[in-house]
């Protein structure tokens, strides 16, 4: 299983190589994570700023934004669920 940076709504292959994540108890590979290059970060920030300027997030009701952020937090805390 391989994961990369999340840019503009989708996972992409990063331009700075790959990191292998291993289970410390038995050293088996769990996943591979593609590392973001500085160009990847610049692209992500530029696109995020453009999306913000479009006003979709800004104009969304506060409760809707709250619910989205809570969902992101839950996924970050429990990614397998």
N, C-alpha and C positions, 0 to 999 in steps of 0.2 A: 504494500500500500504506500503510495507516495502523495505528499501534500505540498502545495506551493503557496506563494503569497496570494492573497485575495485582493484583486484589483478590478475595479469597475464592475462588480457584481459576479465575478467568476474567479475560480482558482487558476492561476497561471504558473508556468514553469519559471522559477527565478533564474536570474542570470549570474549567480555567484556560487554555483556548485550545489552540493547536497550534503546534508548531515544525516547520519544513520542513528536512529534512536533505538537503544537496546534495553532489554529487561535486565536490571542489575542482578537479579537473583540467578539467572542462568545464561546471560549474555546472548540470548537469542534476539534477532532483529524484530522490532515491533513495527517500525515504519521508517520511511525515508522522507525527509523534509527538504524541499528545495529552498535555498537561501536567496533572499532578495538582494539584488545589487543596488548601488546608489542610483542607477538609472531607473530601476524598478520603483524605488521609493519616490523619486522625483515624479514619475508617471502617476503613481498612486495619489500623491498629494495634489498634483495638478487636476486630475480627474475628480477627486473628492471636492476640491474647491469649486470646480465647475458645477458639480451636482448641487452643492450647497447654494451657489449663486442662482441656480434655476428655481430655488424656493420651495421645492417639494417638501423637504424636511421642515424648513422654517414655517411653512403654512399648515403643516399637519397639526391636528388638535393635540394639546399637551398630553392628554390621556393616551392617545395613540403612540406618541413618542415614548412615553413612560413604558407602555406595554412592550414596545420593540426593544428598548434597552434592558428590560427585565428578562426578556427571552434570550437576548445575547448573553447576559450574565449567566443565566441558567445553562446555556450551551457551553459556555466557557468553564463552568464549574463541573459539569457532568457531560462531557462530549459524546459519550457512547449512548446516551439516552435519546 
